[in-house]
């Protein structure tokens, strides 16, 4: 389960975030490319845009559920 205390600083403010458990597998970027981006220097993903519509929310939730190491979190707010 993702820990907000360990989230990457590049995550934009909002309910979705990626923490330091990310293994750079690319699944979140495949499921929701408009919301997750890769940090090339660090080799991990982060949230660069928060969802605004129900469809966008569904994409981010799908990415979160697909994460093999549960590095994507949702604060619920």
N, CA, C and O atoms as a Tinker XYZ file with bonds, in Angstrom:
   308  protein
     1  N      0.839000   -1.173000    0.000000    73     2
     2  CA     0.000000    0.000000    0.000000    64     1     3
     3  C      0.892000    1.248000    0.000000    63     2     4     5
     4  O      1.829000    1.346000    0.793000    81     3
     5  N      0.604000    2.175000   -0.872000    73     3     6
     6  CA     1.402000    3.386000   -0.990000    64     5     7
     7  C      1.321000    4.215000    0.298000    63     6     8     9
     8  O      0.280000    4.296000    0.951000    81     7
     9  N      2.445000    4.816000    0.629000    73     7    10
    10  CA     2.543000    5.613000    1.856000    64     9    11
    11  C      2.762000    7.076000    1.479000    63    10    12    13
    12  O      3.764000    7.417000    0.851000    81    11
    13  N      1.829000    7.929000    1.862000    73    11    14
    14  CA     1.913000    9.347000    1.504000    64    13    15
    15  C      3.178000   10.003000    2.074000    63    14    16    17
    16  O      3.668000   10.986000    1.516000    81    15
    17  N      3.699000    9.477000    3.159000    73    15    18
    18  CA     4.926000   10.022000    3.745000    64    17    19
    19  C      6.137000    9.779000    2.846000    63    18    20    21
    20  O      7.156000   10.456000    2.977000    81    19
    21  N      6.024000    8.811000    1.934000    73    19    22
    22  CA     7.131000    8.459000    1.042000    64    21    23
    23  C      6.857000    8.824000   -0.411000    63    22    24    25
    24  O      7.514000    8.301000   -1.312000    81    23
    25  N      5.899000    9.712000   -0.652000    73    23    26
    26  CA     5.569000   10.075000   -2.027000    64    25    27
    27  C      6.676000   10.922000   -2.638000    63    26    28    29
    28  O      7.373000   11.662000   -1.944000    81    27
    29  N      6.821000   10.795000   -3.953000    73    27    30
    30  CA     7.817000   11.593000   -4.660000    64    29    31
    31  C      7.379000   13.049000   -4.730000    63    30    32    33
    32  O      6.191000   13.346000   -4.857000    81    31
    33  N      8.336000   13.939000   -4.648000    73    31    34
    34  CA     8.051000   15.375000   -4.646000    64    33    35
    35  C      7.493000   15.875000   -5.968000    63    34    36    37
    36  O      6.831000   16.912000   -6.000000    81    35
    37  N      7.744000   15.166000   -7.054000    73    35    38
    38  CA     7.229000   15.595000   -8.357000    64    37    39
    39  C      5.729000   15.422000   -8.498000    63    38    40    41
    40  O      5.129000   16.039000   -9.378000    81    39
    41  N      5.102000   14.609000   -7.667000    73    39    42
    42  CA     3.657000   14.443000   -7.724000    64    41    43
    43  C      2.978000   15.797000   -7.564000    63    42    44    45
    44  O      3.293000   16.549000   -6.641000    81    43
    45  N      2.050000   16.106000   -8.457000    73    43    46
    46  CA     1.299000   17.351000   -8.307000    64    45    47
    47  C      0.311000   17.178000   -7.155000    63    46    48    49
    48  O     -0.089000   16.055000   -6.847000    81    47
    49  N     -0.077000   18.266000   -6.525000    73    47    50
    50  CA    -1.045000   18.171000   -5.428000    64    49    51
    51  C     -2.359000   17.541000   -5.891000    63    50    52    53
    52  O     -2.819000   17.782000   -7.007000    81    51
    53  N     -2.941000   16.749000   -5.032000    73    51    54
    54  CA    -4.202000   16.083000   -5.333000    64    53    55
    55  C     -4.247000   14.722000   -4.686000    63    54    56    57
    56  O     -3.351000   14.354000   -3.926000    81    55
    57  N     -5.283000   13.979000   -4.984000    73    55    58
    58  CA    -5.477000   12.726000   -4.263000    64    57    59
    59  C     -4.613000   11.561000   -4.723000    63    58    60    61
    60  O     -4.324000   10.672000   -3.923000    81    59
    61  N     -4.193000   11.533000   -5.975000    73    59    62
    62  CA    -3.339000   10.444000   -6.452000    64    61    63
    63  C     -1.873000   10.816000   -6.305000    63    62    64    65
    64  O     -1.495000   11.970000   -6.504000    81    63
    65  N     -1.051000    9.834000   -5.956000    73    63    66
    66  CA     0.391000   10.037000   -5.821000    64    65    67
    67  C      1.115000    8.715000   -6.029000    63    66    68    69
    68  O      0.509000    7.645000   -5.960000    81    67
    69  N      2.416000    8.799000   -6.284000    73    67    70
    70  CA     3.282000    7.624000   -6.396000    64    69    71
    71  C      4.347000    7.761000   -5.317000    63    70    72    73
    72  O      4.912000    8.836000   -5.117000    81    71
    73  N      4.615000    6.650000   -4.620000    73    71    74
    74  CA     5.640000    6.698000   -3.577000    64    73    75
    75  C      6.908000    5.977000   -4.011000    63    74    76    77
    76  O      7.014000    5.511000   -5.146000    81    75
    77  N      7.862000    5.891000   -3.102000    73    75    78
    78  CA     9.182000    5.366000   -3.443000    64    77    79
    79  C      9.250000    3.848000   -3.622000    63    78    80    81
    80  O     10.342000    3.297000   -3.762000    81    79
    81  N      8.122000    3.178000   -3.621000    73    79    82
    82  CA     8.095000    1.744000   -3.917000    64    81    83
    83  C      8.084000    1.478000   -5.421000    63    82    84    85
    84  O      8.242000    0.334000   -5.848000    81    83
    85  N      7.897000    2.527000   -6.226000    73    83    86
    86  CA     7.771000    2.378000   -7.675000    64    85    87
    87  C      8.998000    1.675000   -8.264000    63    86    88    89
    88  O     10.138000    2.025000   -7.957000    81    87
    89  N      8.742000    0.677000   -9.116000    73    87    90
    90  CA     9.814000   -0.074000   -9.764000    64    89    91
    91  C      9.936000    0.267000  -11.247000    63    90    92    93
    92  O     10.627000   -0.430000  -11.990000    81    91
    93  N      9.277000    1.323000  -11.674000    73    91    94
    94  CA     9.364000    1.812000  -13.052000    64    93    95
    95  C      8.935000    0.744000  -14.063000    63    94    96    97
    96  O      9.598000    0.545000  -15.082000    81    95
    97  N      7.839000    0.068000  -13.779000    73    95    98
    98  CA     7.369000   -1.008000  -14.656000    64    97    99
    99  C      6.601000   -0.498000  -15.869000    63    98   100   101
   100  O      6.416000   -1.239000  -16.835000    81    99
   101  N      6.155000    0.741000  -15.837000    73    99   102
   102  CA     5.472000    1.398000  -16.943000    64   101   103
   103  C      3.968000    1.133000  -17.005000    63   102   104   105
   104  O      3.297000    1.708000  -17.862000    81   103
   105  N      3.418000    0.302000  -16.149000    73   103   106
   106  CA     1.992000   -0.019000  -16.226000    64   105   107
   107  C      1.102000    1.205000  -16.023000    63   106   108   109
   108  O      0.110000    1.364000  -16.734000    81   107
   109  N      1.435000    2.062000  -15.077000    73   107   110
   110  CA     0.590000    3.236000  -14.850000    64   109   111
   111  C      0.621000    4.161000  -16.060000    63   110   112   113
   112  O     -0.396000    4.758000  -16.415000    81   111
   113  N      1.782000    4.281000  -16.690000    73   111   114
   114  CA     1.892000    5.137000  -17.867000    64   113   115
   115  C      1.169000    4.537000  -19.061000    63   114   116   117
   116  O      0.739000    5.267000  -19.954000    81   115
   117  N      1.029000    3.221000  -19.090000    73   115   118
   118  CA     0.261000    2.557000  -20.151000    64   117   119
   119  C     -1.243000    2.727000  -19.912000    63   118   120   121
   120  O     -1.995000    2.994000  -20.849000    81   119
   121  N     -1.675000    2.574000  -18.672000    73   119   122
   122  CA    -3.099000    2.662000  -18.346000    64   121   123
   123  C     -3.619000    4.095000  -18.368000    63   122   124   125
   124  O     -4.744000    4.342000  -18.803000    81   123
   125  N     -2.814000    5.026000  -17.907000    73   123   126
   126  CA    -3.258000    6.427000  -17.789000    64   125   127
   127  C     -2.118000    7.372000  -18.188000    63   126   128   129
   128  O     -1.584000    8.090000  -17.343000    81   127
   129  N     -1.752000    7.372000  -19.455000    73   127   130
   130  CA    -0.601000    8.179000  -19.895000    64   129   131
   131  C     -0.776000    9.676000  -19.706000    63   130   132   133
   132  O      0.217000   10.401000  -19.651000    81   131
   133  N     -1.980000   10.149000  -19.608000    73   131   134
   134  CA    -2.209000   11.574000  -19.408000    64   133   135
   135  C     -2.034000   12.033000  -17.980000    63   134   136   137
   136  O     -2.198000   13.216000  -17.681000    81   135
   137  N     -1.699000   11.101000  -17.083000    73   135   138
   138  CA    -1.632000   11.430000  -15.663000    64   137   139
   139  C     -0.338000   10.997000  -14.990000    63   138   140   141
   140  O      0.069000   11.575000  -13.982000    81   139
   141  N      0.299000    9.989000  -15.545000    73   139   142
   142  CA     1.551000    9.491000  -14.973000    64   141   143
   143  C      2.680000    9.723000  -15.966000    63   142   144   145
   144  O      2.527000    9.541000  -17.174000    81   143
   145  N      3.813000   10.129000  -15.418000    73   143   146
   146  CA     4.975000   10.426000  -16.243000    64   145   147
   147  C      6.199000    9.801000  -15.588000    63   146   148   149
   148  O      6.206000    9.535000  -14.386000    81   147
   149  N      7.237000    9.571000  -16.392000    73   147   150
   150  CA     8.464000    8.951000  -15.895000    64   149   151
   151  C      9.504000   10.010000  -15.549000    63   150   152   153
   152  O      9.712000   10.963000  -16.299000    81   151
   153  N     10.148000    9.828000  -14.410000    73   151   154
   154  CA    11.330000   10.606000  -14.072000    64   153   155
   155  C     12.507000    9.812000  -14.635000    63   154   156   157
   156  O     12.870000    8.768000  -14.092000    81   155
   157  N     13.094000   10.298000  -15.707000    73   155   158
   158  CA    14.160000    9.568000  -16.383000    64   157   159
   159  C     15.413000    9.425000  -15.543000    63   158   160   161
   160  O     16.087000    8.398000  -15.610000    81   159
   161  N     15.735000   10.432000  -14.760000    73   159   162
   162  CA    16.943000   10.364000  -13.933000    64   161   163
   163  C     16.787000    9.388000  -12.775000    63   162   164   165
   164  O     17.718000    8.654000  -12.442000    81   163
   165  N     15.606000    9.382000  -12.164000    73   163   166
   166  CA    15.380000    8.531000  -10.996000    64   165   167
   167  C     14.837000    7.156000  -11.319000    63   166   168   169
   168  O     14.929000    6.244000  -10.498000    81   167
   169  N     14.263000    6.993000  -12.523000    73   167   170
   170  CA    13.713000    5.700000  -12.910000    64   169   171
   171  C     12.450000    5.338000  -12.140000    63   170   172   173
   172  O     12.326000    4.227000  -11.625000    81   171
   173  N     11.519000    6.274000  -12.064000    73   171   174
   174  CA    10.242000    6.009000  -11.406000    64   173   175
   175  C      9.168000    6.887000  -12.037000    63   174   176   177
   176  O      9.468000    7.835000  -12.762000    81   175
   177  N      7.928000    6.557000  -11.753000    73   175   178
   178  CA     6.800000    7.336000  -12.249000    64   177   179
   179  C      6.283000    8.261000  -11.153000    63   178   180   181
   180  O      6.543000    8.059000   -9.967000    81   179
   181  N      5.548000    9.274000  -11.581000    73   179   182
   182  CA     4.903000   10.196000  -10.655000    64   181   183
   183  C      3.652000   10.759000  -11.321000    63   182   184   185
   184  O      3.501000   10.663000  -12.539000    81   183
   185  N      2.774000   11.334000  -10.545000    73   183   186
   186  CA     1.537000   11.914000  -11.062000    64   185   187
   187  C      1.831000   13.348000  -11.484000    63   186   188   189
   188  O      2.219000   14.176000  -10.660000    81   187
   189  N      1.644000   13.639000  -12.775000    73   187   190
   190  CA     1.889000   15.006000  -13.247000    64   189   191
   191  C      0.603000   15.763000  -13.507000    63   190   192   193
   192  O      0.628000   16.974000  -13.731000    81   191
   193  N     -0.533000   15.055000  -13.480000    73   191   194
   194  CA    -1.841000   15.706000  -13.623000    64   193   195
   195  C     -2.876000   14.873000  -12.884000    63   194   196   197
   196  O     -2.902000   13.649000  -13.010000    81   195
   197  N     -3.720000   15.532000  -12.119000    73   195   198
   198  CA    -4.784000   14.848000  -11.390000    64   197   199
   199  C     -6.024000   14.736000  -12.280000    63   198   200   201
   200  O     -6.269000   15.605000  -13.116000    81   199
   201  N     -6.802000   13.671000  -12.101000    73   199   202
   202  CA    -8.026000   13.513000  -12.897000    64   201   203
   203  C     -9.082000   14.545000  -12.520000    63   202   204   205
   204  O     -9.171000   14.976000  -11.370000    81   203
   205  N     -9.880000   14.930000  -13.513000    73   203   206
   206  CA   -10.949000   15.901000  -13.270000    64   205   207
   207  C    -12.330000   15.353000  -13.612000    63   206   208   209
   208  O    -13.332000   15.827000  -13.077000    81   207
   209  N    -12.394000   14.373000  -14.486000    73   207   210
   210  CA   -13.684000   13.812000  -14.890000    64   209   211
   211  C    -13.808000   12.381000  -14.377000    63   210   212   213
   212  O    -12.832000   11.785000  -13.920000    81   211
   213  N    -15.002000   11.847000  -14.456000    73   211   214
   214  CA   -15.231000   10.464000  -14.026000    64   213   215
   215  C    -14.410000    9.489000  -14.866000    63   214   216   217
   216  O    -13.883000    8.510000  -14.338000    81   215
   217  N    -14.296000    9.746000  -16.159000    73   215   218
   218  CA   -13.506000    8.865000  -17.040000    64   217   219
   219  C    -12.022000    8.918000  -16.670000    63   218   220   221
   220  O    -11.349000    7.888000  -16.628000    81   219
   221  N    -11.528000   10.106000  -16.406000    73   219   222
   222  CA   -10.135000   10.260000  -16.004000    64   221   223
   223  C     -9.882000    9.583000  -14.657000    63   222   224   225
   224  O     -8.847000    8.948000  -14.455000    81   223
   225  N    -10.824000    9.726000  -13.754000    73   223   226
   226  CA   -10.736000    9.073000  -12.446000    64   225   227
   227  C    -10.655000    7.559000  -12.618000    63   226   228   229
   228  O     -9.875000    6.890000  -11.940000    81   227
   229  N    -11.461000    7.031000  -13.523000    73   227   230
   230  CA   -11.454000    5.588000  -13.780000    64   229   231
   231  C    -10.096000    5.125000  -14.309000    63   230   232   233
   232  O     -9.621000    4.052000  -13.937000    81   231
   233  N     -9.475000    5.919000  -15.167000    73   231   234
   234  CA    -8.156000    5.565000  -15.704000    64   233   235
   235  C     -7.106000    5.528000  -14.587000    63   234   236   237
   236  O     -6.293000    4.606000  -14.527000    81   235
   237  N     -7.127000    6.519000  -13.720000    73   235   238
   238  CA    -6.166000    6.561000  -12.621000    64   237   239
   239  C     -6.403000    5.421000  -11.635000    63   238   240   241
   240  O     -5.451000    4.835000  -11.119000    81   239
   241  N     -7.648000    5.113000  -11.378000    73   239   242
   242  CA    -7.965000    3.999000  -10.484000    64   241   243
   243  C     -7.500000    2.682000  -11.094000    63   242   244   245
   244  O     -6.975000    1.817000  -10.394000    81   243
   245  N     -7.694000    2.538000  -12.387000    73   243   246
   246  CA    -7.230000    1.336000  -13.089000    64   245   247
   247  C     -5.710000    1.208000  -12.980000    63   246   248   249
   248  O     -5.191000    0.118000  -12.741000    81   247
   249  N     -5.008000    2.312000  -13.155000    73   247   250
   250  CA    -3.548000    2.299000  -13.032000    64   249   251
   251  C     -3.140000    1.915000  -11.608000    63   250   252   253
   252  O     -2.215000    1.126000  -11.416000    81   251
   253  N     -3.827000    2.471000  -10.619000    73   251   254
   254  CA    -3.516000    2.173000   -9.227000    64   253   255
   255  C     -3.714000    0.685000   -8.938000    63   254   256   257
   256  O     -2.884000    0.058000   -8.279000    81   255
   257  N     -4.808000    0.131000   -9.429000    73   255   258
   258  CA    -5.100000   -1.283000   -9.188000    64   257   259
   259  C     -4.148000   -2.206000   -9.943000    63   258   260   261
   260  O     -3.930000   -3.341000   -9.519000    81   259
   261  N     -3.581000   -1.741000  -11.049000    73   259   262
   262  CA    -2.659000   -2.553000  -11.850000    64   261   263
   263  C     -1.237000   -2.543000  -11.303000    63   262   264   265
   264  O     -0.432000   -3.401000  -11.664000    81   263
   265  N     -0.921000   -1.591000  -10.446000    73   263   266
   266  CA     0.446000   -1.453000   -9.944000    64   265   267
   267  C      0.864000   -2.711000   -9.175000    63   266   268   269
   268  O      0.239000   -3.058000   -8.173000    81   267
   269  N      1.919000   -3.398000   -9.639000    73   267   270
   270  CA     2.307000   -4.662000   -9.004000    64   269   271
   271  C      2.916000   -4.504000   -7.612000    63   270   272   273
   272  O      2.969000   -5.473000   -6.854000    81   271
   273  N      3.373000   -3.304000   -7.264000    73   271   274
   274  CA     3.977000   -3.097000   -5.946000    64   273   275
   275  C      3.179000   -2.127000   -5.080000    63   274   276   277
   276  O      3.636000   -1.724000   -4.011000    81   275
   277  N      1.983000   -1.753000   -5.544000    73   275   278
   278  CA     1.087000   -0.861000   -4.813000    64   277   279
   279  C      1.759000    0.466000   -4.471000    63   278   280   281
   280  O      1.635000    0.967000   -3.354000    81   279
   281  N      2.480000    1.034000   -5.456000    73   279   282
   282  CA     3.180000    2.299000   -5.248000    64   281   283
   283  C      2.302000    3.514000   -5.522000    63   282   284   285
   284  O      2.715000    4.643000   -5.258000    81   283
   285  N      1.104000    3.303000   -6.045000    73   283   286
   286  CA     0.190000    4.405000   -6.330000    64   285   287
   287  C     -0.822000    4.487000   -5.201000    63   286   288   289
   288  O     -1.448000    3.495000   -4.827000    81   287
   289  N     -0.967000    5.689000   -4.670000    73   287   290
   290  CA    -1.903000    5.893000   -3.582000    64   289   291
   291  C     -3.000000    6.871000   -3.949000    63   290   292   293
   292  O     -2.907000    7.614000   -4.927000    81   291
   293  N     -4.037000    6.846000   -3.136000    73   291   294
   294  CA    -5.185000    7.717000   -3.309000    64   293   295
   295  C     -5.602000    8.159000   -1.906000    63   294   296   297
   296  O     -5.992000    7.341000   -1.073000    81   295
   297  N     -5.512000    9.453000   -1.663000    73   295   298
   298  CA    -5.851000    9.963000   -0.337000    64   297   299
   299  C     -7.346000   10.018000   -0.083000    63   298   300   301
   300  O     -7.783000   10.192000    1.054000    81   299
   301  N     -8.137000    9.868000   -1.155000    73   299   302
   302  CA    -9.581000    9.885000   -1.015000    64   301   303
   303  C    -10.189000   11.265000   -0.926000    63   302   304   305
   304  O    -11.394000   11.402000   -0.712000    81   303
   305  N     -9.373000   12.286000   -1.087000    73   303   306
   306  CA    -9.904000   13.648000   -1.006000    64   305   307
   307  C     -9.929000   14.317000   -2.359000    63   306   308
   308  O    -10.347000   15.469000   -2.471000    81   307
